[in-house]
């Protein structure tokens, strides 16, 4: 899927609607997750939201929070699908809404990717590992978009990777 659309919440934070699932074939949850470019991991999910999903626990990991304090969290394996198109709520921070879906075109299947889910925090956070695993570029403006790298013109790619031809 070339483009996925998210939105800016009322505080101006970029968000995507995702579906998180674990090992249980019918257990999943739709979550509005904030994109945190300072989080190097895949996904952080509060324990209360993660337990019903049947995520496969496999260890712990140590993380440093934005305030510099260390934290140890349980880790689990899970799958995240970006639900697209995400409906963009109209808030004070956004005045752009995506066009209505064209019923003559089949709805695209959500892209999904497996990764390490950190259990903790107060809300769902998508990190840079998530964006890299999708092989996407993150664009934030009046809307939030994840765009396939293949859609980037060669000149822009060369500027981002100097010395590569």
C-alpha positions in Angstrom: 0.0 0.0 0.0 1.7 3.2 -1.1 0.3 5.7 1.4 -1.3 5.4 4.8 -3.0 8.4 6.4 -3.1 9.4 10.0 -3.9 12.6 11.8 -2.8 15.2 14.3 -4.7 14.9 17.6 -5.9 18.0 19.5 -2.5 18.5 21.1 -0.7 18.3 17.7 0.7 14.8 18.1 0.9 12.6 15.0 -1.3 9.4 15.3 -2.2 6.3 13.3 -5.0 3.9 13.7 -3.6 0.4 14.1 -4.8 -3.2 14.8 -2.6 -5.0 17.3 -2.7 -8.8 17.5 -0.8 -11.6 19.2 -0.8 -15.4 19.1 -4.6 -15.9 19.6 -6.1 -15.9 16.1 -9.3 -13.9 17.0 -7.9 -11.5 19.6 -7.0 -8.1 18.4 -7.5 -4.5 19.3 -7.9 -1.3 17.3 -5.7 1.4 18.9 -5.1 5.0 18.2 -1.3 5.1 18.6 0.9 8.2 18.8 4.0 8.2 16.6 7.0 9.0 18.8 10.2 9.6 16.8 12.2 9.6 20.0 11.2 6.0 20.8 13.6 3.7 19.0 11.4 0.6 19.5 8.5 -0.9 17.5 5.4 -0.4 19.7 4.8 0.4 23.3 1.4 -0.7 24.6 0.0 -0.4 28.1 -0.2 -3.8 29.9 -3.9 -3.6 30.4 -4.4 -3.3 26.7 -1.9 -6.0 25.8 -3.0 -8.8 28.1 -6.3 -9.7 26.3 -4.4 -10.0 23.0 -2.5 -13.2 23.8 0.9 -11.6 23.1 3.7 -14.1 23.5 5.9 -12.8 26.3 9.6 -13.7 26.0 11.7 -11.4 28.2 12.4 -8.0 29.5 14.1 -4.9 28.1 15.6 -1.8 29.6 14.6 1.6 28.3 15.4 5.2 29.0 12.4 7.5 29.2 12.3 11.0 27.8 13.1 12.4 31.3 16.2 10.3 31.5 14.9 7.8 34.0 15.5 4.1 33.4 12.7 1.6 33.1 12.5 -2.2 32.7 9.6 -3.6 30.8 8.2 -7.0 29.7 8.6 -7.7 25.9 6.3 -9.6 23.7 6.0 -10.6 20.0 3.0 -9.2 18.2 1.7 -8.0 14.8 0.6 -4.5 13.9 -1.5 -3.6 10.9 -1.9 0.0 9.8 -5.6 0.5 9.1 -5.9 2.6 6.0 -7.4 4.9 5.2 -7.5 6.2 8.8 -10.4 8.6 9.4 -8.9 12.0 10.2 -10.9 13.6 13.0 -11.4 17.4 12.5 -9.8 19.2 15.4 -8.5 22.7 16.0 -5.1 21.4 14.8 -6.5 19.9 11.5 -8.7 21.2 8.9 -7.9 18.6 6.2 -9.9 15.5 5.7 -9.1 12.7 3.3 -11.3 12.2 0.2 -14.2 9.8 0.6 -13.3 6.3 -0.5 -14.2 5.4 -4.1 -16.6 2.4 -4.0 -15.6 1.4 -7.5 -12.1 0.5 -6.1 -11.6 -2.4 -3.8 -10.5 -1.4 -0.3 -6.8 -2.0 0.2 -5.8 -4.7 2.7 -4.0 -3.3 5.7 -0.2 -3.8 5.7 1.0 -5.7 8.7 4.3 -6.3 10.3 5.6 -8.3 13.2 7.7 -6.8 15.9 8.7 -6.5 19.5 6.0 -4.9 21.7 7.2 -3.2 24.9 4.5 -3.6 27.6 4.2 -0.4 29.6 3.4 3.3 29.4 0.1 5.1 29.6 -0.8 5.0 25.9 0.2 3.3 22.6 3.4 4.6 21.1 4.7 3.7 17.6 8.5 4.1 17.4 11.1 4.3 14.6 11.6 0.6 14.4 7.9 0.3 13.3 8.4 2.9 10.6 11.6 1.3 9.4 10.1 -2.2 9.3 7.4 -0.9 6.9 10.1 0.7 4.8 8.2 4.0 4.8 8.8 7.7 5.1 7.0 9.6 7.7 5.5 12.9 6.6 3.9 15.2 9.1 2.0 18.3 8.1 -1.7 19.0 8.4 -2.1 15.2 8.1 0.2 12.4 8.9 1.3 10.1 6.1 3.5 7.0 5.7 4.7 6.9 2.1 6.4 4.0 0.3 10.1 4.8 -0.3 9.4 3.8 -3.9 7.3 6.9 -4.4 10.2 9.2 -3.6 11.8 10.7 -6.6 15.4 9.6 -7.3 16.8 13.1 -6.7 15.3 13.2 -3.2 16.7 9.7 -2.5 20.2 10.8 -3.6 20.0 13.9 -1.4 19.1 11.6 1.6 21.9 9.2 0.8 24.9 11.3 -0.4 27.6 9.4 -2.2 25.2 6.6 -3.4 24.3 6.5 -7.1 
